[in-house]
């Protein structure tokens, strides 16, 4: 399944609330090592008592309480220096020592990035990621009941199983020097099989067109100016239609970045409201609550949407 489906499921998204996945095996594999991949690994391995303190969807909490998953392997094609996740996300995962043991699976000589990848060794994000990986690799086992394995330099070859996922075959990669001061990867002949009951692909998101709105096919976003839809043929903004998040700027960065861009969009909305560019609302707050309750898929979704009236 895709990480988008799984994230939507445990966050109570109405389009994903009815989804389900196999939780009967002790090992799950995530393909990709960005922030979303680490977040999925964290949710699949955390103690449900800790998850109950969060705003996770109720149906997801109940399902995870009966999960048999005890190990999640996060697979990345390159070495730690080239991982797609951010360092704070990795450090947050490493902080779950009492619940989850975090280990690295990477050939020792490949932990460090090649020199031509780093223009400023003391400040490069690649250098910092490699240093954190070094420290985590030397950390003693915690004895936690669940484990997350960050497996580097591996690519999927084949998913095994007929009626359900039984395992995945991975091929070992090696780092090689490339042109333009960049390193690449080269597949080797070494393969091995991991038994697992769930494979999650987490290799990026892409925006989808919305009927009636322009769409930038190359970037996967809706053309906009500060969050307000722009007609690319005329350059004119469309009053009353706004967006934020990845559909506004593309699938990259983290919640903090999205927050800043959402503030920009809200300021645009308030500006249009102040100068009378928006049509009057069709109802009051009570009407909004009634509409949400009428269309709700489950109680957790309703609770989250009703809170939006306070924004």
Secondary structure by P-SEA (a helix, b strand, c coil): ccaaaaaaaaacccccccbbbbccccbbbbccccaaaaaaaaaacccaaaaaaccccaaaaaaaaaccccbbbbbbccccccccccaaaaaaaaaccccbbbbbbcccccccccccccccccccaaaaaaaaaaaaaaccccccccccccccccccccccccccccbbbbbbbbbbbbcccccccccccbbbbbbbcbbbbccbbbbbbcccccccccccccccccccccccccccccccccccccccccccccaaaaaaaaaaaaaaaaaaaaacccccccccaaaaaaaaaaacccaaaaaaaaacccc
